[in-house]
Amino acid sequence: EKPGVQAFVDNHIDGQAVTVLGRGKLHPALNPIKWKVTAWLNFTFQGIGAKHLQAYLDEFCFRLNLKLRHAPVFNQLFHWCAATPTLTYKELTRSKPVLTVPWVVWGSKAKWKGKYLTLWNT
C-alpha cells in the first residue's frame, strides 16, 4: 500500500538519496555495475540460485565499496573476521525462506505487472 511504502522510505532512505523513476528498468548509469556483478557471479560460481543470491550480492557490494574507497580488502576482511561472531555450519545451512516468483502469487504475469505499474506510477 502507498502509505506503507512512504513510511518505509521515510524511515529507511537517506534524505539525500536520488529517486530513480522507471518501469522496473535500471538507471543507465547502473548498467556497468549490473554487468560486472552478473559477470562476477557467472565466472566465479557458474551461476547461483535464489537461496544464496543475497549473500553473494552482499559480498560483491562489500568488495566494490572497498575498491571505490581504495581500501585494502585483506585488512578490512581480517578486521571483520576478528570482530564478527562465528557462524556455525548448522546456522549457515539452516532452512531459509526463498521468495516466490511474484506473478505466481498474483496468478499471472499480466496481473502482477498491472498491479506493479499502478503502485509505482501513482
Disulfide bonds with the S-S distance in Angstrom:
none
